Structures are given as C-alpha cells and as structure tokens.
Amino acid sequence: MTLYYANGSPQTDLNDQDLRAAMVETLQRLEPRQKVLALPPDHTRSNSMAGPLCGMAYEYFGDRLTDVMPTLGTHAPMTERQLDRMFPGVPKNLFRVHDWRRDVVTIGTVPAEFVARATEGVYRKPWPAQLNRLVWEGGHDLILSIGQIVPHEVVGMAGYNKNLFIGAGGQDGINESHFIGAAYGMERMMGRADTPLRRILNYAQEQFCGHLPVVFVLTVVGPREDGTLAVRGLFIGDDVECFERAAALSLQVNFTVLDRPPQKIVVYLDADEFHSTWLGNKAIYRTRMAIADGGELVILAPGVAAFGEDREIDRLIRKYGYRTTPEVMRFIEQSEELQKNLSAAAHLIHGSSEGRFTVTYCPGKLTREEIESVGYRYADLETMLRRYDPHVLREGWNEMSDGERIFFIGNPALGLWASRERLGRVEERREKREERGEKGE
C-alpha cells in the first residue's frame, strides 16, 4: 500500500501547475498502464477540482484513458452543458453514465455481525457491496477515483471509497447506507473520519476489492480571505492513509465553529449546482448544528425545480414530506414502498429540522403549495433576494440596514458549521450514552 503524494495545510494554496506536477509525478510512478478508468464526481461537486484533475489525466494518458464515469450515485445524469463546464477538453465519447438501479453488480456482502458492531446495534443486517459493472468488469489496469474530502451527513467525511460504493454503487447498497447514517444520527458523525458507515465501506474495500487497481486522488478545498477557493491539500494513494490525511486537513479547513448560534442563517444555492431539494438540502444538513433553537434557516434556491433526482424519489418526497425522525420511522414500518427506498426515507430525516428551527425555502421553480406540502415554509424568491442579496452579503456574520443580524453561507457544499453550544450538547449526549452503556441513538 502506497501514499504517492501528500501535500497540504490550512495555508497551502496549490495552483494548476502544482496539481499537474503532482499528477504527472504520480502517474509516471504507476506506468505502464494501458486501459484507464476515471471516476470523478458529478457537477454537484464541481468545486472539488475533479474536473481539472480528470483533464490532466487525459493530457497524460491520451487514448489510454478509455472511460470517464461521473459517480452520480442517485443523481440525474450530467447534461452536455454541465460536462463542458466541468470537464473542458475531455472528449465527450469517453463519458459513461452510471445507472444506480440497473447497471450494477453485488461483489460481496458485509456480514450482519460486523454491521451490528460498527453501528453499535443500530443496524443488524448484512450490507451489500455493489459497484457499477464497468468498474468491476471493465478490465482496466488503473482506476483513478478522484474527489474531495469534506464533511458529509451520511458517512462523516465525503470521498475516498464512498466514491466507489455510493457514487458508483447500486440501489440496495445506497439505500441501506443512507438509512444506516440517518438511523445512527448525522450529528454524531458529520466531520468525523471514523464512523459506522466508513467502517463498513472499509471492510468492503479490504475484503472484496483487493484486485482492483484503484488509486485515490483526494483534494481538500477551502476559502481564501477574499472568498475565492483554494486547494489546501492534495493526497494521492491506494489505501486508507491517503483518506485519513485528507480528512484531518479537511476538519481544519472546512469546519467552522461559531461562538454563538445564529438566530437566522441565510444560505444561497447556485442555480447551476442545485436543482432539487435532494441536493439543496445540504443547506440544512451542514448548518443544523449551528442554528439556534427556535431560529430560522432561509434557503435562496433559484435553480430548485424538483424534490427528488428521479421521478420515484420525487414522488416519495412529495407523498411523505420532511418530517421528524419518529414520524419517518413510523412511515417506514407501515410502508412497503419506503422499505424498498430507504435512501429516500433517510433523506426525509436529513431534511428535517426535527422541529427545532424553521426552514424557509425560496425556490425559483416550485410553488408555495409544493413547498408547504412537504413541511417547509415558503417565501418569494425575488423578494428575499432583494433583502438578502448574495452578491452583497459577505460570508459569515452580516448586519442588515434595519439591524437584523444574520449568518450568510454562499455554498453549503463547502463545509460544516456548528456552534460551540450545540457541539457541547452532542458531546454531552455521547458521554451519557457511554456512562449508561447504551447502544445506538
């Protein structure tokens, strides 16, 4: 097992020349390779620098880069415009579409006993490890899994082997993994590298994927003082050390702890990146540990036109809505369709404020009736954009002309925010569980 490249700190600022040099240095060490597959994330993670890194791999390998498959997970396939923006210079004929419902194979099963131990008894069933057939059966002699390490609501930290088993995974594995994260409790996991689901994914990788020639290319991206983005770290390797180094840096770069919880948080969702609440609810996941009890989260969402990324998930969200965890758990017990779509059920939990704060959605393409039917408040987008202009507000605390004090976030996908007060509560609950010897949530 090898760590090919590791460079990063909260002050590091890697430019394109630095990234290209690191890629060339690594790829030269990996030669000779004749059939290469690249697995970058899709446009919803365009800030990962996976687009340029994938382009650099194409520059190096040329026609030996035979396939590029964005790891969509449950997301809709990328459009030509999105491919052009994220992967300029990479030929269109190289791109493959991941079909999470049909084009996968189960490569092994993580035993129920291991799953139960990893989840502290929250989930006691075996977990199916699934991969897209191209990854498993494509005969590639190098698989470049490219992505960003950043706090995540399901697995603690996004990236690494999540890119394989979730991004390029199948319906059963994705459904159950998301439900495991929701049932265990996202506030117990976000920002942590060692979590129940990560242990399960690591087991699957170690036990079933030893013959796959996977090399992980992991970035850590954070803001500069002027609000633009900098690559704070690049880590390339074929085992868990690569991930752990990147995750430790991401915690320093992407996790913001506030001395006091904001009464109002305003989040802007870029229209090109966020076109559904399935994606846009990062505004809720990533801020829930920051906002004050009884506070309000305002989500400016000009591109949001749907709830789910496909028709079936959209239908389920519309039918059941974003309810509290106990309510969703009751729905699951009573509903065969939710039992068959556990990732949708988990998403309903993730998108809930649990009654602790209100969520006001300001969508560009959904009606008041649609928004209120799933449990959110509605506000007119144009009216709210005039009051909370994302081009005027600065990241962090802002005082409005009438004295209102808000906390503004321009892209929730870039980090995790928490108040010291809320972190203290989470830690206190953890300590009490340990004292009582309790398992699960």
N, C-alpha and C positions, 0 to 999 in steps of 0.2 A: 504494500500500500504506500502511495506516494503523495506528498504535498509538493506540487510542481512550482507553485508560485504563491507568495503571500506578502502583501504589502498593504498596510492600512493603519490609520489612526484618525481621531476626530478632526485633526488638522490637515490630513493628506488631501491633495486635490489632483487627481490623476486626469491628464488630458488625453485626447485621442492618440497622440503619439506614444504616450506611456502605455495605454491599453494595447495598441498594436504591437509594441515591442514585447510586452508580456505574452501576448498570444503567439507571436512568431517564435519566441524563445521556447514556449511550452510545446507547440506543435512540432518544432524541429526535434525535440526530445522524444516525441511519440512516433516519429517516422519509422518504417514506411507504413502508410495507411492508404488503402485504395478505394474503400467504399465507406463514406462518412455520412452519418445522420446527425442533423442539428435539431435540438428540442428547445427552442426559445419559448417564452411566454407569449401571450397574445397582446393586442393593443391596450388592454386594460392595465397592463403593466409596462407601458412604453417608457416610463422613467427609469426602468431597470438598466438601461444601456444594452439590453439584449439585442436590439436591432443593429447597432453599430458593431457589436462583437460578432454577431452572426455574419454580417457583411465582411468582417476581417477574416473569418474562417473561409468564406467563399473566395476572397482575394488570395488566400494561401493555397487552398486545395483545388480551386477551379472545378473542372468537371468530376473530380473525385468526391466533391460534396454532392451526393446523388439525391438527397432528400432533406427537406426542411419541413418539420411538422410543428406548428404552434400548439402548445399544450393548452387546449381550450378548456379542459375539464368539462363543465356543463355549459360553457358559454357558447354563444352563436358563432358560426364561422366568420373569419375576418373578410371584410369586403376588399375589393381591388384597391380602393382609395386608402383603406387602413394599411394594407400591405405596402403600398407605395410610400406612405408616410413613415412606417416603422422600419422597413427593410429596403431602402433605396439601393439599387444596383444589384440586388439578388434576383436572378431570373424567376419569373412567375411559374415557369414549368417545373420548378423544384418543389413548390409548396404542395403539401398534402393536408387534408382536413381530417382531424380526429373526430370520430363518431363514438361518443361515450356509451351509447346504447347498443350498438350492433358490431362494431369492428374491434372487439377486444377478446382476449383470452385469459382465463384464470390460470396463473402459473404456479399457484400453491396456496395453502391455507395456514394462517397463523393459528395455532391451537387455542381452544377456548380457555385452557388453564393459563396460558401466557397472557391472553387478553384480559382475563379477570384480574390477574396480578397487576398488570400495567395500569388498569383503570381503577384500581382499588375497589373492585367489586361492582362498579357502576354498570359494566357491560360484560356478559359472561358467555358470549357466543364466539365461535371461530370467525376470523376475519379473512375474506377472500382477497388475495393479492392479484390484481388484474392489470394488464398492460395492453396497449394498442398492439395489434398483430405486427405492424411494421417494426416496432421496437423489438418485439420478441422473436419474430421470424424473418426479419429483413436481411439477415446475413451481413450486417455492417461490421467492419473491423474497428470502428470508432464511433461512439455515440457521445456527442457533446451536449450535455444538459446545462443550459445557460439560464441564469435567473438571478433575482435579487433576494437578499435576506432582509426581511423586515417583519416587525411584529404582526401576528396573524391570530384570528379569532378561533380557528379550528385546531391548529396544530402548535400554536405558541409562537413559532417563527416560520414564515413562509420560506419556500425554496428547498434546495437540496433534493432528497428523494420524494418529497411531496410533488415535485415536478413530474416524477415518473408515475407514481401510484394514484395520484389525484389528477394532475394535469393531463396525463396520458393514460388515465385509468378508466375503469368501467363502471357501469351503473351500480352494481352491488357494492363494490368497494367504496365508491364515492358516497353512496347513501349511508352506509354504516359508519364510515369515518366521520362524516359530518354529525351524525347523531351521537357518536361517542363524545365528540368535542362539546356538543350542546348539553348533553346529559351530565358530563363531568363538571361543566361550568367554565365559561370562557374567561371570566375574571380571575380564575385560578391558574390560567395558562398563558394568557397573552403576554408576550415579551420574554417567555421562558424557552430555552432550548431543549430542556429535558421535560417532556410532557407524556401523558399516556399514549396519545396517538403517535408521537415521534418514536417511542419505544417500539410500537407495533410496526411502523414503517421500517425502522432499522432492522428489526428481526426479519422482515420480508426480504429486504435487500441482501442481508448477510446469508440467509438460508437458500434463497431461490435465484439470485441474480449474479452469483459469483463468476459465471462465464461471460456475462455481458460486458463489453469493453467501454464502460461508462466513465467519462471524465466530467466533473462538475466545474463549471465556470460561474463563480458567485460574486456578485457585486454588493457593496453597501453604498447607498446613495443618500446624501443629506443636503440640507440647505446651506448656502453661504449667507453672509450677513445681508447681502442685497436681495435675498430671496431666490436667486437662481440656484440651480442644483449642481452639486459637485460629487464626483465619485470619490468617496472617502476610503474605499478599500476594494481590492480585487484578490480573490483567493481561488486557486485552481488546484484540484486534486481529485483523487478517486476514492476517498474514504471519509469517515466522519470528522476527522481532524479539520479538514477544509471547512466544513459546516460550522463546527464549534468555534473556530477562529473568527469566522464572519459573523456569527451570531453574537459573540461577545462584543465585537465592534458595533454592530447594529444597535445593541442595547444602549451604548453610549451616544450614538448619533441620532437614532430615531425615536427615543423615548423621552418625552417631556413631562417633568413632574412640576405641578403648579403648587405654590404655597397656599393658595386658597381656591376653592371650587367656584367656577364662574356660574352666575345665575342664568346667563344666556350665552350659548355658543352658536355662532353662525358658520356654516360650512358651505363652501362652493364646490359644485361638481361640474367639471369641464364637460361640455356637451359632446366632444369627440370621444371621451373616455367612458362616460357614464350614461347609458341609455335605458337602464332599468333599475328598479329598486333592488333587485338581486345584486347588482354591482354597487349601486349608490348607497346602500345601507352600511357601507364602510364608515359613512358619516356617523352612524350610531355605534357600531362595534368599537371604533377606535377612540371615541370620546366618552363612552359611558362611564368610565372610571374617573372622569374629570368633572362632569357636570354636577351641580349642587342638587340635593334633594329638593323637589318642587320646582326645579329650573326648567328652562325651555331650550330645545335644540331646533334651530331653524336651518333647513336644508334648501339651498338655492340650486335647483336642478333643471336647467334649461333644456337638456337633452333627454330627460327621462320620459319615455313614451310607453313603458310597459312595466309589469311587475316581475315576471319571470323571463328567462332567456330562451325558453321554448314554450310551446303552447300548453303542454301538460302542466308544467310547473307554474306558469302564469295562471292557469285555471285554478290550481290548488290554492295559490296565494289569495286569489280573489274570493274563493269559497270560504276559507277558514280565517284569513286575516292574521295580523301580527298581534298575537295575544300573549298572556303571561305563560310562563313555563308550566304551571299546574294545568292551565286550560289546554295547552297544546298536548301535554301528556295524556289528558283525558281524550282529546280528539284521536290521538294515535291508538289508544286502547279500543276505541269504538269504530275506527275507520280502516277498512282494509286498503283503501287507496293510499292513505298516508303511510301505512305499514310497508307498502311497496315503494314509497317515495320518501325515505327517511331524510334525505338531504333537504327536501322541501320542508319537511317538518322541523328540521334543525334550523333552517333559515327563518322560519316563523319565530322561533325562540330568539335567534340572534338579532332579529329586527325589532324586538320588543323592548320597551323601556321598563318593563315589569311594574308599571305604574309609579315609578319613582320620579320621572320627569316627563314632560310632554314633548312630542315630536311634531313640528310643523313643517310639512312638505310644501314646496313651491315649485311644482313641475311645469315644464314647458308644454307637455303634450298629454297630460292626464287631467281629467275633470275633477271638480270638487267632490262629486258623488263617488267617483272611483277611489280617491284618496281616503275619504272619510269611511268608506265601506270596509277598508282593511284596518281601521283603528287609529289612523293618524289625523291630525288637524290639517286643514288646507289654508293656504294663503296665496293670493295672486302674485305671480312671479314678477311682473313688471313693477308692481307697487313695492315689493320687497327689494328688488334690485335698485330702485331709486333710493331707498333708505339705506340699504347695506350694499353699496357698490363695491364689488370685488376688485375693481381696478383702483380704488381709492384706499380701501382698508389695508392696513398692514397686518402681517402675520402676528398673532398674539393679541394682547390687550389693546382695545380702542375705546375712546370716549366719544360718544355721538354729540351732536350740537345741542341736544336737549338734556345732556348729562347722563344718558343711559350708557352703561359700561358693558361692553361685550368682549368675547374672546373669538377671534376670527381664524379660521383654518382654510387655506386655499386649495389643499388637496389632501383628503383624509387617507389616501393610499400610501402616503409617505411616512407615516409614523403611528405612534400611540401616545395618548395624552391621559394623564391621571393626576388627581390631587393627592397631596400627602394624607389628607383626611381619609379619602377612600382607600388608599393603599393600606393605611393603618387598620381599617376595618377588615379588609381582606386578610391581612396577616393575623389579626386577632381571631377571626373565624378559623383560620388554619390551625393556630395554636390550640384553640378549644377542641377542635376535632381530634388533634393528636393526643390531648390530655384524656379525652374520653375514649380514645382508641376507635373512633368511628371510621367507617369506610364510606367513600362516595361523598356526594354533596349534602 
